[in-house]
């Protein structure tokens, strides 16, 4: 769910190299009301294979899958994250 929040909502505003938003009370994060009621997780058993950092490798693929699903649903091609800020989209 953390990855979905990053893709859909989370963003920090910058001006050049300096961050411009430090108000954490208004920082956009995924709330329970925005999350799907269920998520299907498939466990792949690979004995002897290291398991460290396995979630991080899916970040780019998940973002692509989500934006492609939105394109299939309404024809809007999103090319920046988070998708809630892309082209004035509100999720």
C-alpha positions in Angstrom: 0.0 0.0 0.0 2.9 2.3 0.6 3.9 2.1 -3.0 0.4 2.9 -4.2 0.5 6.0 -2.0 3.8 7.1 -3.6 2.5 6.6 -7.1 -0.9 8.2 -6.5 -0.4 11.1 -4.1 3.0 11.7 -2.5 5.1 14.6 -3.8 7.4 17.2 -2.3 7.5 20.6 -3.9 10.9 22.1 -4.8 12.2 25.4 -6.2 15.6 24.5 -7.7 17.5 22.5 -5.2 15.4 23.8 -2.2 12.3 22.1 -0.8 9.4 24.6 -0.5 6.8 22.5 1.5 7.5 21.6 5.1 4.0 21.4 6.4 3.6 17.7 7.2 0.0 18.1 8.3 -1.1 18.8 4.7 1.3 16.3 3.0 -0.7 14.2 0.6 -0.6 10.5 1.7 -2.8 7.5 0.9 -5.6 7.3 3.5 -7.6 4.2 4.3 -10.6 5.6 2.5 -8.6 5.8 -0.7 -7.1 2.3 -0.5 -8.6 -0.7 -2.2 -10.6 -3.0 0.0 -8.5 -5.9 -0.9 -5.1 -6.5 -2.6 -4.1 -9.8 -4.1 -0.6 -10.9 -3.2 1.1 -13.8 -4.8 4.0 -15.4 -3.0 6.7 -17.0 -5.1 8.8 -19.5 -3.2 12.4 -19.5 -4.3 14.4 -21.4 -1.7 18.0 -20.2 -1.5 17.3 -16.9 -3.2 18.0 -13.7 -1.2 14.9 -11.8 -0.2 16.3 -8.4 0.6 15.0 -5.4 -1.4 12.5 -7.5 -3.2 9.6 -5.0 -2.8 11.6 -2.1 -4.2 12.3 -3.7 -7.5 8.5 -3.6 -8.3 8.2 0.2 -7.9 8.7 1.1 -11.6 6.6 -1.7 -12.9 3.7 -0.9 -10.5 3.7 2.7 -11.6 3.6 1.7 -15.2 0.8 -0.8 -14.6 -1.3 1.8 -12.7 -0.9 4.5 -15.4 -1.6 2.0 -18.2 -4.8 0.9 -16.4 -5.8 4.5 -16.2 -5.1 5.0 -19.9 -7.2 1.9 -20.7 -10.0 3.2 -18.6 -10.3 6.8 -19.9 -7.7 7.3 -22.6 -5.6 9.7 -20.6 -1.8 9.0 -20.9 -0.1 10.1 -17.7 3.7 10.7 -17.9 4.5 12.0 -14.4 4.0 11.0 -10.8 2.2 11.3 -8.6 -0.8 10.6 -10.8 -3.1 12.8 -8.6 -1.1 15.8 -9.6 -0.7 14.7 -13.3 -2.8 16.8 -15.7 -5.1 18.0 -12.9 -6.3 14.4 -12.2 -7.9 13.9 -8.8 -8.0 10.3 -7.6 
